[in-house]
């Protein structure tokens, strides 16, 4: 489908929320794909993101995974200008600040939100947006949390001040499933300043359940109360799979053993990062995937994966204290496959050292002892996309690295790399049922999934599927779902120059 306005320049469109987790990221991804389908060259932008789920750009820098997903939906390479400021929490009050793809240090919440220094950060995010506009049109922007955090108005970098700088047309997204939609939308609008209100051009109701016709009167009421049109009411969906930004829902995944499938347990770490490493496994029909830190549920697995962590030593300490570490070792000795990714790879070694106390107060902690390697945590972060050969396969694979630390074989052990790159090697291969790697996204490669589950093929009753085709179909399904429930003609009228 091509829109009659496709040759016109469009103003940026920005999706802000009445609160957190109302679906802004997924809605932005949908519009990225819609604009691509309609003949434009869109790109995503979020000035500041807070997430442990990050991604490496082609240039080797770090951004929030949500913007990488949106870029994928838009059909363009991801770049740090799409998310110039990333906050990666390491505790309730401390986060690592990543600016233009590189960490610049840890900051406490109180210090970060001081007025001092905000002008410098504001200039950085504004400049990033300005650079994007020279390459793409339209820019699909995303706000953060609630648009009406009036106590933070003077230091806000990501919501209405960003919209004003961009000259964006703003759509307020509200989650009707959580209740209170009238109060949340009306309150959000009324708490804006007159200048901010000028930019708000529409309301989008998200996650509706039931017969939409029953909300027709509600649409009219909202429009009368707020003086702003409702551009659409998007129903809740269950059959479209887009990567989630938040890991909150992981523990609710089904843990019952899958019959006729390979059972894979991902160890549920408190500080887990990059849980999207396992999205493809979750949708491979040969695999039953679940997340757990329960020792009995771990015992049901054919394969155990220890994921990445924002704080390897703290999560390793917890695993040793709650019995999960011991259950993983027992499982391996009984024939279960154990794989570690990034922080999980570090945990599988003999020791993890942190002499400079980069992660905390513990300078040395024994690992699981499964691999003859040891890790030293270092301040310099490695961030890059990689092309590699897995276990000397002829097929080329792709992934990315984001880690702080160097892992090496212990004295007396022979090097046994898992992955081979043009200029380096990665990971450690002990045997087909025990190995570790620093590479995220490793299971986005079909040949590696096949190798992972090869020892369990006698259990399988279904064929593999095409990963790339699956992901592309999901973006199209999402776009079709949103397009069918949003007045796109009105949207184009709003953002036309």
C-alpha positions in Angstrom: 0.0 0.0 0.0 1.3 3.5 -0.8 -0.1 6.6 0.6 -0.9 9.6 -1.6 1.2 11.8 0.7 4.4 9.6 0.3 6.4 12.2 -1.6 5.8 14.9 1.0 8.2 15.6 3.9 6.6 14.6 7.1 7.1 16.2 10.5 8.4 13.9 13.3 5.7 11.9 15.2 6.2 11.2 18.8 4.5 8.7 21.0 4.4 9.6 24.7 2.7 7.7 27.5 0.3 8.3 30.4 2.7 6.0 32.3 5.4 3.3 31.9 4.7 0.1 30.0 1.7 1.4 28.1 3.1 0.0 24.8 5.0 3.0 23.4 7.9 1.0 22.1 5.7 -1.5 20.2 3.5 1.2 18.8 6.6 3.1 17.6 7.9 -0.1 16.0 4.5 -0.5 14.2 4.6 3.0 12.8 8.2 2.5 11.7 7.0 -0.5 9.6 3.9 1.3 8.4 5.9 4.3 7.1 8.3 1.8 5.4 5.4 0.0 3.8 4.0 3.4 2.6 7.2 4.3 0.7 9.0 6.5 3.3 12.4 6.1 4.9 11.6 6.2 8.6 13.9 5.9 11.6 13.3 5.6 15.4 14.5 8.0 18.1 14.4 8.0 21.8 16.5 10.6 23.5 17.0 8.7 26.8 16.2 5.0 27.5 16.5 3.1 30.8 17.1 -0.6 30.1 19.5 -3.5 30.7 18.5 -4.8 27.3 21.0 -3.2 25.0 22.4 -3.8 21.5 25.6 -3.2 19.6 25.4 -1.0 16.5 27.4 -1.8 13.3 30.0 0.7 14.4 30.5 -1.1 17.8 28.5 1.2 20.1 25.7 0.5 22.5 22.0 1.5 22.4 18.8 0.4 23.9 17.5 -2.8 22.3 14.0 -1.3 21.7 15.5 1.2 19.3 17.4 -1.5 17.5 14.1 -3.4 17.1 12.4 -0.3 15.8 15.2 0.3 13.3 14.8 -3.3 12.2 11.1 -2.7 11.7 12.0 0.5 9.7 14.4 -1.5 7.6 17.5 0.6 8.4 20.7 0.0 10.3 20.6 1.0 14.0 22.8 3.9 15.1 23.6 5.6 18.4 21.8 8.7 17.2 18.6 6.8 17.6 19.2 6.4 21.3 22.0 8.8 22.3 21.5 8.4 26.1 21.1 5.0 27.7 20.8 4.3 31.4 21.6 0.8 32.6 20.6 0.3 36.3 23.0 -1.6 38.5 20.9 -1.1 41.6 17.7 0.8 42.7 19.7 4.0 42.9 22.7 3.6 40.7 23.0 3.3 36.9 25.7 3.3 34.3 25.3 6.2 31.9 26.0 5.4 28.2 26.3 8.5 26.0 26.5 8.2 22.3 27.2 4.5 22.6 30.0 4.7 25.2 29.8 4.5 29.0 30.8 7.7 30.8 30.5 6.4 34.4 28.0 5.5 37.1 25.6 8.0 38.5 23.2 8.0 41.4 19.6 9.0 40.6 19.8 12.1 42.7 22.9 13.4 41.0 21.8 12.4 37.6 18.6 14.5 37.8 20.3 17.6 39.1 20.0 20.7 37.0 23.7 21.0 36.8 25.1 19.4 33.6 21.7 19.0 32.0 22.4 21.6 29.3 25.4 19.5 28.0 23.2 16.3 27.9 20.4 18.2 26.3 22.7 19.4 23.6 23.9 15.9 22.9 20.5 14.4 22.5 19.3 17.3 20.4 22.3 17.1 18.1 21.7 13.4 17.7 18.1 14.0 16.6 19.2 16.8 14.2 21.6 14.4 12.5 18.9 11.8 12.0 16.7 14.3 10.3 19.2 14.8 7.5 19.0 11.1 6.6 15.5 9.9 7.4 11.9 11.0 7.1 9.8 10.7 9.1 11.5 10.3 12.5 9.3 8.1 14.8 10.0 9.3 18.3 9.3 7.7 21.7 8.9 9.3 25.1 9.7 7.7 28.4 7.5 6.8 31.4 4.7 9.4 31.9 4.6 12.5 29.8 3.4 14.5 32.9 6.1 14.1 35.5 5.9 17.7 36.5 8.4 17.5 39.3 11.1 16.6 36.6 9.9 19.1 34.0 13.0 21.3 34.2 15.5 18.4 33.8 13.4 16.3 31.3 15.4 15.3 28.2 13.1 12.8 26.6 9.4 13.9 26.6 7.9 17.3 25.8 11.2 19.3 25.7 12.4 16.9 23.1 9.1 17.2 21.2 9.4 21.0 21.2 13.0 20.9 19.9 12.0 18.5 17.2 8.8 20.3 16.2 7.1 16.9 16.6 3.4 16.1 16.5 2.7 14.2 19.8 0.4 11.3 20.3 -0.5 10.3 23.9 -0.6 6.5 24.3 -2.8 5.1 27.1 -3.1 1.5 28.3 -6.9 0.8 28.8 -6.2 -2.7 30.1 -4.8 -1.4 33.3 -7.9 0.8 34.0 -8.4 4.5 34.7 -7.9 5.5 31.1 -10.1 8.6 31.2 -8.3 10.0 34.3 -4.8 9.1 33.0 -5.4 10.7 29.6 -7.2 13.8 30.9 -4.7 14.3 33.7 -1.8 13.9 31.4 -3.1 16.6 29.1 -4.2 19.0 31.8 -0.8 18.9 33.5 1.0 20.1 30.3 2.0 23.7 29.9 0.2 25.7 27.1 3.3 25.5 24.9 3.4 21.7 25.4 -0.3 21.3 24.6 0.2 22.9 21.2 2.3 19.8 20.2 -0.2 17.2 21.3 -2.3 16.3 18.3 -3.8 12.9 19.1 -4.7 10.1 21.6 -4.1 6.4 21.0 -5.9 3.9 23.2 -3.8 0.7 23.4 -4.4 -2.9 24.6 -8.2 -2.8 24.3 -10.0 -6.1 25.1 -13.5 -6.9 23.9 -15.8 -5.3 21.3 -14.4 -1.9 20.3 -17.9 -0.7 19.4 -18.6 -0.6 23.1 -16.0 2.1 23.5 -17.3 4.4 20.8 -19.0 6.7 23.4 -15.7 6.7 25.4 -13.8 8.0 22.3 -16.3 10.9 22.0 -16.0 11.6 25.7 -12.2 11.7 25.6 -12.2 14.0 22.6 -14.7 16.4 24.2 -12.8 16.4 27.5 -9.3 16.9 26.0 -10.1 18.7 22.8 -7.9 16.3 21.0 -8.9 13.6 18.5 -8.5 9.9 19.3 -6.6 8.5 16.3 -7.3 4.9 17.1 -8.1 2.1 19.6 -5.7 -0.7 19.2 -6.8 -4.1 20.5 -4.7 -6.3 22.7 -3.0 -9.1 20.7 -1.5 -12.5 21.6 -0.4 -13.8 18.2 2.2 -11.2 17.2 5.7 -11.6 18.6 7.8 -8.4 19.0 10.8 -8.3 21.4 9.9 -6.9 24.8 11.9 -4.1 26.4 11.0 -5.2 29.9 11.9 -8.6 31.5 9.1 -8.4 34.1 7.0 -11.1 32.3 9.8 -13.7 31.9 9.0 -15.5 35.1 5.4 -16.2 34.0 6.6 -18.3 31.0 5.3 -21.9 31.2 7.8 -24.2 33.0 6.0 -27.5 32.4 8.1 -29.8 30.3 7.3 -29.9 26.6 6.6 -33.3 25.1 8.2 -33.9 21.7 10.4 -30.8 22.2 13.8 -29.9 23.6 13.3 -28.3 27.1 15.6 -25.3 27.6 15.7 -23.5 30.9 17.2 -20.0 31.0 18.4 -19.2 34.6 16.4 -16.3 35.8 19.0 -13.8 37.2 18.1 -10.8 39.3 20.2 -8.6 37.1 19.7 -10.3 33.8 20.6 -8.4 30.7 19.9 -9.0 27.0 17.1 -11.5 27.6 16.2 -11.1 23.9 19.0 -13.5 23.2 16.4 -16.2 23.7 13.4 -14.8 21.7 14.1 -17.0 18.7 14.5 -20.1 20.9 11.1 -19.3 22.4 9.4 -19.4 19.0 11.3 -22.3 17.5 8.6 -25.1 17.3 11.2 -27.7 18.2 11.9 -26.0 21.6 10.1 -25.5 24.9 11.8 -22.5 26.6 11.2 -21.2 30.1 12.9 -19.0 32.7 13.4 -20.1 36.2 15.6 -19.9 39.3 13.9 -22.9 40.9 16.1 -25.9 41.4 13.4 -28.5 40.6 12.4 -26.7 37.4 16.1 -26.6 36.4 16.3 -30.3 36.8 13.6 -30.8 34.1 15.7 -29.2 31.4 17.6 -30.8 28.6 19.6 -27.6 28.2 20.4 -24.9 30.8 21.5 -21.5 29.6 23.1 -19.0 32.0 22.4 -15.5 30.5 24.2 -12.2 30.6 24.1 -10.1 33.7 24.7 -6.4 34.5 26.5 -7.5 37.6 28.1 -10.9 37.2 29.6 -11.2 40.7 26.4 -10.2 42.5 24.3 -12.7 40.5 26.9 -15.4 40.9 26.9 -14.9 44.6 23.1 -15.2 44.7 23.2 -18.4 42.6 25.7 -20.0 45.0 23.6 -19.0 48.0 20.2 -20.1 46.7 21.4 -23.6 45.5 20.9 -22.9 41.8 24.7 -23.0 41.1 24.9 -26.5 42.7 21.8 -27.7 40.8 23.4 -26.6 37.5 26.6 -28.5 38.2 24.6 -31.6 39.2 22.5 -31.3 36.0 25.6 -31.2 33.8 27.1 -34.2 35.5 23.9 -36.1 34.8 24.1 -35.3 31.1 22.3 -32.0 30.7 23.8 -29.3 28.3 25.0 -26.1 30.1 25.7 -23.0 28.0 26.8 -19.6 29.3 26.4 -16.3 27.5 28.5 -13.2 28.4 28.1 -13.0 32.2 26.9 -16.5 32.2 30.1 -17.6 30.5 32.1 -15.8 33.1 30.2 -17.6 35.9 30.9 -21.0 34.3 34.7 -20.6 34.9 36.9 -21.2 38.0 36.9 -17.7 39.4 35.7 -14.1 38.7 38.0 -11.4 39.9 37.1 -7.7 40.4 40.3 -6.2 42.0 39.2 -2.7 41.2 35.8 -3.2 42.7 34.1 -2.1 39.5 30.9 -4.1 40.2 30.9 -3.9 44.0 32.8 -4.9 47.2 33.6 -8.5 46.3 37.0 -8.8 44.8 37.0 -12.6 44.1 34.4 -15.3 43.8 34.6 -18.9 42.8 32.6 -19.7 39.6 30.7 -22.9 38.8 34.0 -24.7 37.9 32.6 -26.1 34.6 35.1 -24.4 32.3 38.9 -24.1 32.8 38.8 -20.3 32.5 38.8 -17.3 34.8 37.6 -13.7 34.3 38.9 -10.4 35.4 36.4 -7.5 35.4 37.8 -4.4 33.8 36.6 -0.9 33.3 36.8 -0.8 29.6 33.7 -2.0 27.9 33.8 -4.1 24.7 31.0 -3.3 22.3 30.9 -4.5 18.7 29.1 -6.5 16.1 30.8 -9.6 15.0 30.9 -12.1 12.2 32.1 -15.5 13.2 32.3 -19.3 12.6 30.7 -21.4 15.3 32.8 -24.5 16.1 34.5 -24.1 12.7 31.2 -24.4 10.8 31.5 -23.3 7.2 28.4 -21.2 7.6 29.1 -17.6 8.7 27.2 -16.4 11.7 26.5 -12.9 13.2 26.1 -11.5 16.7 27.3 -8.7 19.0 29.4 -8.3 22.1 28.7 -6.0 25.1 30.8 -6.9 28.1 33.2 -5.6 30.7 35.9 -8.2 31.5 38.5 -10.4 30.0 38.3 -14.2 30.2 41.3 -16.4 29.7 42.2 -20.1 30.2 43.6 -21.0 33.6 47.3 -22.1 33.9 47.8 -25.6 32.5 44.6 -25.6 30.4 44.7 -25.7 26.6 42.9 -23.0 24.7 39.7 -24.3 23.1 37.8 -21.5 21.4 34.1 -21.9 20.6 33.9 -19.2 17.9 36.4 -18.1 15.2 36.6 -14.6 13.8 38.9 -13.1 11.2 41.1 -11.4 13.9 40.2 -13.2 17.1 38.6 -16.1 18.8 35.8 -16.2 21.4 34.5 -18.4 24.2 35.5 -21.8 25.4 34.4 -25.2 24.1 34.7 -28.1 26.5 32.4 -30.5 24.7 29.1 -30.5 22.8 27.3 -30.2 26.1 29.4 -27.5 27.9 30.6 -24.2 26.4 30.5 -20.5 26.9 30.6 -17.4 24.7 30.6 -13.6 24.9 28.5 -13.3 21.8 24.9 -12.0 22.2 22.4 -12.9 19.5 24.2 -16.2 18.9 20.9 -18.0 18.7 19.7 -15.8 15.9 21.7 -18.1 13.7 19.8 -21.2 12.6 22.8 -23.4 12.3 23.8 -22.8 15.9 20.4 -23.7 17.2 20.6 -26.9 15.2 24.0 -27.7 16.8 22.7 -26.8 20.3 19.8 -29.2 20.1 21.6 -31.9 18.0 22.1 -34.3 21.0 18.3 -34.3 21.6 17.0 -34.8 18.0 15.5 -38.2 19.0 12.9 -36.1 21.0 11.9 -33.9 18.1 8.6 -34.2 16.2 8.7 -30.9 14.1 10.9 -29.2 11.6 13.0 -26.0 12.1 11.8 -22.6 10.9 13.2 -19.6 9.0 14.3 -17.1 11.7 14.6 -14.1 9.3 11.3 -14.7 7.6 9.6 -15.2 11.0 10.8 -11.8 12.4 9.9 -10.0 9.2 6.4 -11.5 9.2 5.9 -10.3 12.8 6.7 -6.7 11.9 4.2 -6.9 9.0 1.5 -8.4 11.2 2.1 -5.7 13.8 1.8 -3.0 11.2 -1.4 -4.5 9.7 -2.9 -4.8 13.2 -2.2 -1.1 14.1 -3.1 0.2 10.6 -6.5 -1.6 10.8 -7.3 0.2 14.1 -5.8 3.6 13.5 -7.1 6.4 11.3 -4.0 6.6 9.2 -5.5 9.3 6.9 -5.8 11.5 10.0 -2.3 10.7 11.1 -0.9 11.7 7.7 -3.0 14.9 7.8 -1.5 15.7 11.2 2.2 15.2 10.3 2.1 16.5 6.8 4.3 19.6 6.3 
